Amino acid sequence: MTENGQEPASASPVNSADAAWVSLPAPFPPDELHRHCRDIEVLFRLNPYYYFDVWRQTGSDTFHAEFENQSNQTRQILDLRIEINSGHGITVNYNGGIKKCTVFTIEPTLQGSRMTVTDDYDLLPVTEREERKAEVDRSLKAWAESLRLYFLRRKRWSWLPGWRWYIRRVWMPMKPSTRRIVWFIYLISVAEFFFFLFVLLIWLVEQGN
């Protein structure tokens, strides 16, 4: 992943005087990745620092969200409006907070696609942005890593019956901390299962002797 142009193409992906961005690989071609990203709620809930109390669709392309951003310890109450850009892009415009918008852009690569997530802060006057710099979202890099892992898991496991339903309807609405606990429980359960098989194998060998 790259953040704020730590790769050769370092210009801002959007026309903005104040933006932060990060790029990540995805194992889908652009058209398919764009379809997955149309579910904006999934993209936002994947941010490991966003603890949602409310996510409600208020129109065909508008949403109301209330959450705690633990990366900067702020409480966010936002109205969001979604724009599907030409090509493979999605813009989330904010009514509230210090961000103007978040832009998801998708470009083709040999291995699939590259997604760039850009937070545009070119909304308020410079002096006010400076006064409110403590509200700057510090979760962008962690968000990109969470998106990268989600796309990999979707590519690997979505063929399993019920996987998509479970992820979307059960796992996704959980708070990030709850997801980590559930994942840890899964790992313990798998370890216990293989330990049982190991003990069973030893018993069978002993019985054979």
C-alpha positions in Angstrom: 0.0 0.0 0.0 1.1 3.6 -0.5 0.0 6.6 1.3 0.2 10.3 0.3 2.1 9.6 -2.9 5.0 7.4 -1.6 5.1 6.0 -5.1 6.3 7.6 -8.3 2.9 9.1 -9.1 2.7 11.4 -6.1 0.1 13.9 -7.3 -3.2 14.0 -5.4 -5.8 11.7 -7.0 -8.4 14.5 -6.7 -8.3 18.2 -7.5 -7.7 19.4 -3.9 -5.4 21.7 -2.0 -5.7 19.6 1.1 -6.1 15.8 0.7 -4.7 12.6 2.1 -4.8 9.3 0.2 -3.7 5.7 0.3 -3.6 2.9 -2.3 -4.2 -0.8 -2.0 -4.2 -3.8 -4.4 -7.4 -5.8 -5.0 -7.7 -9.2 -6.7 -10.7 -8.3 -8.9 -10.9 -6.6 -12.3 -12.1 -3.0 -12.1 -15.7 -3.7 -13.1 -16.2 -6.4 -10.5 -14.4 -4.4 -7.8 -16.6 -1.4 -8.6 -19.8 -3.6 -8.1 -18.5 -4.7 -4.7 -17.9 -1.1 -3.7 -21.4 0.0 -4.5 -22.4 -1.2 -1.0 -21.0 1.9 0.7 -22.0 0.6 4.2 -19.6 -2.3 3.9 -16.7 0.0 2.9 -17.3 2.2 6.0 -17.9 -0.6 8.4 -14.6 -2.1 7.4 -12.8 0.8 9.0 -11.4 -0.7 12.2 -11.6 2.7 14.0 -15.3 3.4 13.3 -17.7 2.2 16.0 -21.2 2.7 14.5 -24.3 3.4 16.6 -26.5 4.3 13.6 -26.2 3.6 9.9 -29.5 4.4 8.1 -30.3 4.8 4.4 -32.4 7.9 4.0 -32.8 8.0 0.2 -31.7 6.2 -3.0 -28.2 7.6 -2.6 -28.1 9.2 0.8 -27.3 7.8 4.3 -27.2 9.0 7.9 -24.4 7.8 10.1 -23.5 8.2 13.7 -20.2 6.7 15.0 -17.2 7.2 17.2 -13.9 7.6 15.3 -11.4 6.1 17.7 -8.4 7.2 15.7 -9.0 10.8 16.8 -11.5 10.3 19.7 -14.3 12.2 18.0 -18.0 11.7 17.7 -19.3 11.9 14.2 -22.8 12.6 13.1 -22.9 12.8 9.3 -25.2 12.8 6.3 -23.7 11.2 3.3 -24.5 11.5 -0.4 -23.1 9.0 -2.9 -22.0 9.9 -6.4 -21.1 7.2 -9.0 -18.3 8.8 -11.0 -17.6 8.1 -14.7 -15.2 5.2 -15.1 -14.6 3.3 -11.9 -15.0 5.8 -9.1 -17.3 6.6 -6.2 -17.5 9.8 -4.3 -19.0 10.1 -0.8 -19.9 13.7 0.0 -20.4 14.8 3.6 -22.8 17.2 5.3 -21.0 17.7 8.6 -17.5 17.4 9.9 -14.4 18.8 8.4 -14.1 16.5 5.3 -15.5 17.6 2.0 -15.7 14.1 0.6 -14.0 10.6 0.4 -13.2 9.4 -3.1 -12.7 5.8 -4.1 -10.9 5.4 -7.4 -10.2 2.1 -9.2 -7.5 1.5 -11.8 -6.6 -1.8 -13.7 -3.4 -3.7 -12.9 -2.0 -6.9 -14.1 -3.1 -8.7 -10.9 -6.6 -7.1 -10.8 -7.0 -3.5 -9.6 -5.6 -0.8 -7.5 -8.0 1.2 -5.3 -7.1 4.6 -4.0 -9.0 6.1 -1.1 -8.8 9.8 -0.8 -10.0 12.0 2.0 -10.5 15.6 0.7 -10.4 18.3 3.4 -10.6 21.3 1.0 -13.9 22.4 2.5 -13.3 24.9 5.3 -11.1 28.1 5.3 -7.5 27.3 6.0 -7.5 29.0 9.4 -10.5 27.0 10.5 -8.9 23.8 9.2 -5.8 24.6 11.2 -7.9 25.2 14.4 -9.7 21.9 13.9 -6.7 19.7 12.9 -7.3 17.5 15.9 -10.4 16.2 14.0 -8.3 15.0 11.1 -9.1 11.3 10.5 -6.0 9.2 11.3 -7.6 5.9 10.3 -6.9 6.0 6.6 -4.0 3.6 6.4 -5.6 1.1 8.7 -8.8 1.4 6.7 -7.0 0.6 3.5 -5.4 -2.5 5.1 -8.8 -3.7 6.3 -10.2 -3.2 2.8 -7.3 -5.1 1.3 -7.8 -8.1 3.6 -11.6 -8.1 3.0 -11.2 -8.2 -0.8 -8.7 -11.1 -0.5 -11.0 -13.1 1.8 -13.9 -12.4 -0.5 -11.9 -13.7 -3.5 -10.9 -16.8 -1.6 -14.0 -17.7 0.3 -17.1 -16.3 -1.3 -17.7 -19.6 -3.1 -18.6 -21.2 0.2 -22.4 -21.5 0.6 -23.6 -18.9 3.2 -20.3 -17.1 3.4 -21.6 -13.9 1.8 -24.7 -13.9 3.9 -22.8 -14.4 7.1 -20.2 -11.7 6.3 -22.8 -9.1 5.3 -25.6 -9.8 7.8 -23.7 -11.1 10.9 -20.0 -10.2 10.8 -20.2 -6.8 9.2 -22.7 -5.2 11.7 -20.4 -6.2 14.6 -18.2 -3.6 16.2 -14.5 -3.9 15.2 -13.5 -5.1 18.7 -16.2 -7.8 18.6 -15.0 -9.0 15.2 -11.5 -9.5 16.6 -12.9 -11.5 19.5 -14.9 -13.7 17.2 -11.9 -14.2 15.0 -9.8 -15.2 18.0 -12.5 -17.7 19.1 -12.5 -19.2 15.5 -8.7 -19.7 15.8 -9.0 -21.4 19.2 -11.7 -23.6 17.9 -9.7 -24.7 14.8 -6.6 -25.3 17.0 -8.7 -27.4 19.4 -10.1 -29.4 16.5 -6.6 -30.2 15.1 -5.4 -31.1 18.6 -8.3 -33.5 18.9 -7.3 -35.1 15.6 -3.7 -35.4 16.7 -4.8 -37.1 20.0 -7.1 -39.4 18.0 -4.3 -40.3 15.6 -2.1 -41.2 18.5 -4.8 -43.4 20.0 -5.4 -45.2 16.7 -1.7 -45.9 16.4 -1.5 -47.2 19.9 -4.6 -49.4 19.2 -2.9 -50.7 16.1 0.1 -51.8 18.1 
